[in-house]
Amino acid sequence: MPIQAVIFDRDNTLMRFDTAAAAAIEARIAVVAPTLPPGAVGRHWLTWPGPWPREIEHEPVFWQTFWAQLARQYQLSADSVTALHEIGGFYHTCFTAFPDTLACLAALRARGLRLAILTNFELPSIHLTLQNAGIDPGWFSVLLSSATTGFPKPDARAYLAAATALDLPPSACAFVDDLGANVAAAQALGMRGWLLDRTGTMPPSALPQIRDLHQLTAVLN
C-alpha cells in the first residue's frame, strides 16, 4: 500500500534539547528564587513521580503542583513562589528544530503526505513545543504523546493509536525515530520504518537507516 502519512518521533528526530534556552530559564529562576540550589528545578523535573496530566487542559494544574512541591521542599518565600508560577511551563521553550526539519516537513506536505508525531514525552501539549521551536503545529494531522495514549513506544498500542487517529492502516504509514527498538516495533505492525542516526555512531543494523531528514525526503520520493 502506498505511504499516505509519516509519523515522526519528536525529540532527537525533529528537534533537540536547547542547552542555551535551558540555561536562560535557569538564570531567570535564579533571579526570582535565589535560595534555590543550582539545578534544583531540573532535578525536580527528572525525579517527578507523577501523576502526569492526560489532557492539555489539565496542564495548568500540573504546573501549579510542580512549583508548589518545589517551593515546599526548599521553603521558598511567597514572592518566589508567585514568580515561579508566572514562569509556568518552562519545558516547552527548551527545544529547537534541527536545520533539516522544516524543509523535510514542507516537502512531504507538498507531496500530499499527512504528518503525525508520536512521542514518549510526558505532557500532552506537543503543539506548544512545536510553536517554540518554530514549527507550525497545523502542519500535523495528529499529535500524540504517551501521556495521552497511556502507552509508550515501543508498545504496539502506541503505534496503532497513531494509525487510528490518522484513519489509516499501519501499512499506509511510515515511521521515523532515533531509537531502533521503536522503529522495529513499528515495522512489526506493517509500517515502513527508518532509524535516524544523526551522529553516524550507531552500530550496523538490519533496520533501514538515514543520517538526516533530507535523506528521508529522498527515499520517500
C-alpha positions in Angstrom: 0.0 0.0 0.0 1.4 3.5 -0.9 2.6 5.6 2.1 0.0 8.2 2.9 1.4 9.5 6.2 4.7 9.9 8.0 4.7 9.5 11.8 7.7 11.2 13.5 9.3 10.8 16.9 9.8 14.3 18.3 12.9 14.6 20.5 16.2 14.0 18.7 14.3 13.5 15.5 12.5 16.7 14.6 14.1 18.8 17.4 16.9 18.8 20.0 17.2 20.0 23.6 18.5 23.6 23.5 21.0 23.9 26.3 21.2 27.7 25.8 17.5 28.1 26.3 17.6 25.8 29.3 20.4 27.9 30.8 18.4 31.1 30.2 15.5 29.6 32.2 17.9 28.6 35.0 19.2 32.1 35.1 15.7 33.5 35.3 14.8 31.1 38.1 18.0 32.1 40.0 16.8 35.7 39.9 13.3 35.1 41.2 14.3 32.3 43.7 17.9 33.0 44.7 17.8 30.4 47.6 17.2 27.5 45.2 20.4 25.4 44.6 21.7 25.4 41.1 20.0 22.7 39.0 17.2 22.1 41.6 14.4 22.6 39.1 15.9 20.2 36.6 16.4 17.6 39.3 12.8 18.1 40.4 11.6 17.6 36.8 13.7 14.4 36.3 12.6 12.9 39.6 8.9 13.8 39.3 7.0 10.7 40.4 3.7 11.8 38.7 0.9 12.0 38.1 1.3 13.5 34.7 -1.7 15.3 33.0 -3.5 13.2 30.4 -5.3 16.2 28.8 -3.9 19.6 27.7 -6.5 21.4 29.9 -5.1 19.7 32.9 -1.5 21.1 32.5 -2.0 24.4 34.3 -2.9 22.4 37.5 0.1 20.2 36.9 2.5 23.2 36.8 0.9 24.7 39.9 1.5 21.4 41.7 5.0 21.1 40.3 6.1 24.6 41.6 4.2 24.2 44.9 6.0 21.0 45.8 9.4 22.5 44.8 8.6 25.5 47.0 7.7 23.4 50.0 10.9 21.3 49.6 13.1 24.4 49.7 10.9 26.6 51.8 10.7 29.4 49.3 9.2 32.8 50.0 5.7 33.6 48.9 7.2 36.1 46.4 9.4 33.5 44.9 6.5 31.1 44.6 4.5 33.7 42.8 7.3 34.4 40.4 7.8 30.7 39.6 4.1 30.2 38.9 4.5 33.1 36.4 7.3 31.2 34.7 4.9 28.3 34.4 5.5 25.6 31.7 9.2 26.3 31.0 9.8 22.9 29.4 8.2 23.8 26.1 10.8 26.6 25.5 13.8 24.3 25.8 13.9 22.8 22.3 15.0 23.9 18.9 14.3 22.4 15.5 17.1 20.7 13.6 18.2 22.6 10.4 16.7 20.0 8.1 13.3 19.7 9.9 11.3 22.4 8.2 12.5 21.6 4.7 11.6 18.0 5.1 8.2 18.6 6.5 7.4 21.1 3.8 8.5 18.7 1.1 6.4 15.9 2.5 3.3 18.1 2.7 3.9 19.3 -0.8 3.6 15.7 -1.9 0.3 15.3 -0.2 1.6 13.2 2.7 0.0 13.7 6.1 2.2 14.2 9.1 2.0 13.0 12.7 4.0 13.0 15.9 4.2 10.1 18.3 6.4 10.8 21.3 7.1 9.4 24.7 7.0 12.9 26.1 5.1 13.1 29.4 3.0 16.2 28.6 0.2 16.2 26.0 0.9 19.8 24.8 3.1 18.8 21.9 1.8 21.9 20.0 3.5 24.3 22.4 6.9 22.7 22.0 6.5 22.8 18.2 5.5 26.5 18.3 8.5 27.4 20.4 10.8 25.5 18.1 9.4 27.4 15.1 7.4 24.5 13.6 3.7 25.1 12.7 1.6 22.6 14.7 -1.1 23.0 12.0 1.2 21.0 9.6 0.4 17.9 11.6 -2.8 15.8 11.4 -2.1 14.0 14.7 -0.1 14.9 17.8 0.1 12.1 20.3 2.2 11.6 23.4 2.5 8.7 25.8 0.7 10.8 28.3 -2.4 10.9 26.1 -2.4 7.3 24.7 -1.3 5.7 28.0 1.1 3.5 26.0 4.8 4.5 25.5 6.7 3.3 22.5 7.6 0.5 21.7 4.2 -0.7 22.9 2.3 -1.7 19.8 -0.8 0.1 21.1 1.0 3.4 20.8 1.5 3.0 17.0 -2.0 1.6 16.5 -3.3 4.7 18.3 -1.5 6.9 15.8 -2.7 5.0 12.8 -6.3 5.0 14.1 -6.1 8.8 14.7 -4.9 9.1 11.1 -7.7 6.8 10.0 -5.2 4.7 8.1 -4.0 1.1 8.3 -0.4 0.8 9.6 0.7 -0.3 6.1 -0.1 3.2 4.8 2.2 4.8 7.4 5.9 5.4 7.6 7.6 5.9 10.9 10.9 7.7 11.8 12.6 7.5 15.2 16.2 7.7 16.6 15.7 4.5 18.6 16.0 1.2 16.9 13.5 -0.6 19.3 10.9 1.9 18.4 11.4 1.5 14.6 11.4 -2.3 14.9 8.1 -2.2 16.7 6.6 -0.1 14.0 7.8 -2.4 11.3 6.4 -5.4 13.2 2.9 -3.8 12.7 3.5 -3.3 8.9 4.7 0.3 8.9 7.7 1.3 6.8 10.3 2.3 9.3 13.5 4.3 9.2 16.1 4.6 12.0 17.5 8.2 12.1 21.3 8.2 13.0 22.2 11.9 13.1 25.6 11.2 14.7 26.7 8.3 12.5 27.7 6.4 15.5 25.0 3.7 15.7 26.1 0.1 15.1 25.2 -1.6 11.9 21.5 -2.6 11.9 19.1 -4.6 9.8 16.8 -1.5 10.0 16.8 1.0 7.2 18.9 3.9 8.4 19.1 7.5 7.4 21.6 10.2 8.5 19.3 13.2 8.3 15.8 14.2 7.2 16.9 15.4 3.8 17.7 11.7 3.1 14.2 10.8 4.3 12.7 13.1 1.7 14.8 11.5 -1.0 13.9 7.9 -0.1 10.2 8.7 0.1 10.5 10.3 -3.4 
